[in-house]
Amino acid sequence: MKTTIKAKKQQKATEQDLVELVVDLIQDRKGNDIVSLDLRNITDAITDFFIICHCESTTQTRAVTDHVEEEMKKRYGVKALHVEGRSLGEWCLLDFGEIVVHVFQRERREFYQLEELWHDATIKKYK
């Protein structure tokens, strides 16, 4: 089932459109090793997509998080339902409902290994 997220000015964006936008926005701020995990075929998944990347500093982690949050709202009127970790900048999470964005510092990403935890997801790597 393909869902759409209503956006301002009656534009509609599919989840895949938003995944691609988030990846582009992360790339704008030089996020590293970006992957998307398609969780739609996993029964116990709490969302449809995880997008994961890491950064080299707390400043960069916050910059990526802020950029994604601001541009999703500006371009499609999609607001984050919940944001966590911005103040520490080690692992920031943006929850857009069907899409959850994880912006880690390298060490935190290696420690939590979300890709391994959700190894049964369909994983797409971006350059």
Residue pairs with C-beta under 8 A, 6 or more apart in sequence:
2 14
2 15
3 14
3 15
3 48
3 98
4 12
4 13
4 14
4 15
5 12
5 13
5 14
5 15
5 18
5 76
5 78
5 96
5 97
5 98
6 12
6 77
7 13
7 75
7 76
7 77
7 78
8 76
8 77
9 77
11 76
13 21
13 76
13 78
15 48
15 49
15 98
15 99
18 72
18 76
18 78
18 96
18 98
18 99
19 36
19 49
19 51
19 99
21 71
21 72
21 75
21 76
22 51
22 68
22 72
22 99
22 101
23 34
23 36
23 51
23 126
25 64
25 67
25 68
25 71
25 72
26 34
26 51
26 53
26 64
26 67
26 68
26 101
26 103
27 34
27 126
28 67
29 55
29 60
29 63
29 64
29 67
30 55
30 60
31 53
31 54
31 55
31 60
31 64
31 103
32 53
32 54
32 55
32 56
32 106
33 53
33 54
33 109
33 125
34 51
34 52
34 53
34 125
34 126
35 51
35 52
35 53
35 115
35 123
35 124
35 125
35 126
36 49
36 50
36 51
36 52
36 123
36 124
36 126
37 49
37 50
37 51
37 52
37 114
37 115
37 118
37 121
37 122
37 123
38 48
38 49
38 121
38 122
38 123
38 124
39 45
39 47
39 48
39 49
39 50
39 118
39 121
40 48
40 49
41 122
42 118
42 120
42 121
45 118
45 121
46 100
47 95
47 97
47 98
47 99
47 100
48 98
48 99
49 98
49 99
49 100
50 99
50 100
50 101
50 102
50 114
50 118
50 121
51 99
51 100
51 101
51 102
52 101
52 102
52 104
52 109
52 114
52 115
53 64
53 102
53 103
53 104
54 103
54 104
54 105
54 106
54 108
54 109
55 61
55 63
55 64
55 103
55 104
55 105
55 106
56 105
56 106
57 89
57 105
58 88
58 89
58 90
58 105
59 89
61 89
61 90
61 91
61 92
61 103
61 104
61 105
62 86
62 89
62 92
64 92
64 103
65 83
65 86
65 92
65 94
65 101
65 103
66 86
68 94
68 101
68 103
69 80
69 83
69 94
72 78
72 79
72 80
72 96
73 79
73 80
78 96
79 96
80 94
80 95
80 96
81 95
81 96
81 97
82 93
82 94
82 95
83 92
83 93
83 94
83 95
84 91
84 92
84 93
84 95
85 91
85 92
85 93
86 92
89 105
90 104
90 105
90 108
91 102
91 103
91 104
91 105
91 108
91 109
91 112
92 102
92 103
92 104
93 100
93 101
93 102
93 103
94 100
94 101
94 103
102 109
102 114
104 112
115 123
